[in-house]
Amino acid sequence: MLLNRKISVLYFVREIRAQIILIVLFAAAIGLLDMLPIFKKVALPLSIPALVGTAVSLLLAFRTAQSYERWWEARTVWGAIVNDSRTLIRQVMQFASKENSDISSQFAERQIIWVYALGESLRRQPFSPKVQAYLKFHNITAANIPNALLDLHSQNIAEMESRGIISDFKTVQLNETISRLCDHMGKCERIKNTVFPKSYSLLVHTLIYVFAAILPFGLEDSQLIVEVLMTILIPLLFIAIETTAIIMQDPFENTPVDTPMTSLAQTIEINLLEMTGAADIPVKPKNNEYFEM
């Protein structure tokens, strides 16, 4: 997630460098051809590029709004994961007696591993050493590791009820919290696995290049430098807006605009360890970048 700091311009330029080169070469070619007498006779009414530009603007506005909606939903879901993780451990600590304090620690440790495993699964990264060590120690193997960890939560709750540690009503409350965590996980998986329609992206991209192709023929030929600059700048503005939407539409791709799942997992880890009175509480690493993951 981008922070309120100076953003790296080079990162954004790298994202659109191919389009920049293409537009600059096209504008230079138009400038050279415009010097030839035959091309000086080619002209279009300015209303035609304006009409195409308006269509592109409307499509880009919709595309940007939809991309932001996906990005914001992902951030909202992870905010709920933070809250429900704290709620789960608070409920376990309250419902279990002090003689069963080790149960709270077990739940907290498993929940910490769950948030790290969920973030790494969404980014399709190999599990971190911390997660791998926990899975190996508890012999957990499954196609969906975060779901398997929630199953263990549910199994432990059932065991607590069978041993008389918690009542039926408290079991229902704990299971409701587990259900909410499962819902959050499902929402993240839906965002991750739902691809933005390629046909829509292709349409917007094609219209931008059509606009770039006809724009020079609608401009005045008397000022060649201004014509070349406008041929470069206006299409690049559209391309920059489109690229911003493309970057935001996938919030789990391990990029600077990602939902900060690792940072949130670290916050959850610190909070849960403090709640359970753990001895060794890690310190959140200081971040000097313009984004956090």
N, C-alpha and C positions, 0 to 999 in steps of 0.2 A: 504494500500500500504506500502510495506517495505521501510524504510528510510535508509539513509546512516549512520547507526549506528550499534552498535554491536547487531547481531541477537541472539535471544534466541534459543540456541541449544535444550533446553528441548521441545520447541514447535514442532520442526521437529522430535525429537525422539519419542514424543507422537504419531505423525502421523504414524510412521512405527513400533511402539513397538511390535505389534503382529507378523509382519514379522521377526523382530529381534529375538524374542523368538523362532519362528519356525526354522529359519536358524541355530541358535546356538544349539538347541536340535538335529537337523538333523546332524550337523557337529560332535557333541559329540558322537552321535550314530555311525556314520561312523568311528570315531576314535576308538571306543571300538570294533566294529566288525572287523576292520582292524587288530586287534591283533590276531584274530582267523586264524588258518592255511588255512581254506577253502576260506576265503575272500582274502587272500594274492595272490591267483591264479587269482582273477578277475581283469582284466585290459582292458582298452580301448586305442586305439591310441589317442594321444593328439589332432590330427586333427579333431576328432569328436566333442569334447567340443568346440574347436576353431571355427568350422563351425556354431554350434548353437549359440555361443557367438557373432559371426559376424552378424547373422540374428537378434538377439535381439538388437544389437547396431544400426542396420539400422532402425528397427521398432521404437526404442526409439527416434532416431534422428528425424524421421518424426513426432512422437507423440509430442515431445517437441516443435518442430517448429509450429505445428498447435495450440497447447495450448497457446504459446506465442503470436501468431497472434490474437487469440480471446481476450487475455488480453490486448494487445496493441490497438486493435480496440475499446475496451470499454473505455480505457483511452483517446483515440483520440476523441471519441464522446463526452465525458464529458468535454474535453477541448473546443470543439466547443459550448457546452451548456453555458459555462462560457462566451465566446465571444458574442454569440447571445443574451444572457440575458442583457449584457451591451448595445449591439446595440439597442435592443428593447426599453429600457428606454431612451437611448440617442435620438432615433427617436421621441418618444412620447414627450419628453421635448422640442425638437426642433420644432416639427410640431404644438404642442398646444401652444396657447399664454400664457403669464405670468398670465393672469386672470384665466386660467384653470390649475393652478399648482397642484390643488388637484387631477386632472386626472393622472398626472405623479406619484403621491404618491400611488394612487389606483393600477396602473399598477405595480409599484415596489413591493408593498406588495403582490399582487397576484403572481407575478413572483417568489418572495422569497418562498412563500408557495408551488409553483409548483415544484421548485427544491428539496425542502425537501420531498414533497409527492412522487416525482418520485423515489428518492433514497430509501425511506422506502418501496415503493411498490415493487421495484426490489428485495429488500432483504426480502420481505414478512414479514415485521415487522408491529406491530400496529403503527398507526400514532402517532407522538409525540404530546404532549399537545398543542404546538403552532399550528400545523396543524389542530388538532381536534377543537380547539377554533375558528379558522377561518372558517372551514367548518360548524360548528354549527351556528355561527353568520350570515353567508350568506345562510344558509339552502341549502347546496350543498350535494346532494346525487347522487351517480352514481357508476356503477360497476368499471369504470376506472376514478378515481378522477383526475389524471394529465390531461387526455384528456378533462374532464369537465372544468377544469380551463383554458385550452387553448380555449375552446368554449366561455368562458366568455370574454377572451381577444378579440376574434373576434367580439362578440356582442357589446362590448364597442367601438371598432373601427368603426363598422357600425353606432352606435349612434353618434359618433363624426362627421362622414361624413354627416349624416342626419341633424345635427344641424349646419352644415357649419363651424365647427371648423377646419376641414382638407379637402383638395381637393381630387379629384379622384386619382390623381397621388400619393399623399402621402398615401392614403388608400392602394393602390397597394403595395407600399414599405413596409408598416407595415404588410400587409398580407403575403408578401414574408418572412419576418422574422418569423412570426408565423408558416409558413409552414416549415421552416428550423427546428424550435424547435420541431414540430411534427415529422419530419423525424428523428431527434436525438432520440426522445422517441421511435419510431418504431424500430430503430436499437438496442437500449438497450433491448427492449422486445424480439427481434429476438435472440440476444445472450443468454438472460435468458432462453428462451423457447426451444432453440435448444440443444438437449442433444448430447454429444459426443458419437459416436457409441459404444454400449456396446460390440459388437462382437469383435471390434478391441482391446478394453481394455482386454477382456478375452483372446484373442490370445497372446498379449504381456505378460500378467501375467502367462499364462500357459508355454510359452517358457522360461521365467525366472526360473520357478521351475523345468522344464526339464533340463535346463542348470545346476542348482544347484545340481540336482540328479546325473548327469553323470560326473560332474567335478572331484569329488574325485577319480574316477576310471581311469582318465587320468593323474593323478599326480603320482610322485614318492612315493613309499611306504617307502623309507629309512628314511625319516624325517617326522615322524608322526605329530609333532607340527606344522610344516610348512604346511602340508596338511590340517590339521584342520583349521588353520588360513585362508588359501586361500579359503577353502570351505565356510567360513563365510564372508570374506571381499568382494570377487568379486561379488557374488550374491547380497549382500547388496548394493553395488554401483549401480547395475542395478535397484534395488528396490527403492533406493533413487532418482534416475533420473526419474523413472516412477511416484513416488509420487509427485515430484516437478511438473511434467506435469499435473497430476490430480488436484493439488491444483490451478494451474494457469488457467486451462481451464474454470473455472466458476468464473468470476470476480465480481459476485453480491451475494455472499453467506455469507457475514458478517464474514469474516476471515481476518487475518492480511495481506494477499496478495490481498485483494479486491481493486477495484477502490475506491479511497478515496472520495466517494460521499458526506459524511457528512462534511468533511473538505472543499470540493469545494463549497458546499451549504453555509457554513459559510462565505467563501470568497465572494461569490455572494451577500449574504445579506449585508455584510459590504460595498461592492462597490456600490450597488444600493441605499442604504440609504445615503451614502456620496453624490452620484450624485443628489439625490432629496433634499438634505439639511435637512435631518431629525435631530431631536434634540438628541435623545438617540441612539447612534450607539454602538452596542455591541463590545466587544474586543474578538478576537479569543483566545480561551483557549490555554495555553501553553501545549505542548505535550512532555512528558518525556519518552514515549514508543519508541520501535524500529519500530513501524508502526503507521499509522494514518488511520482512517476509513472515 
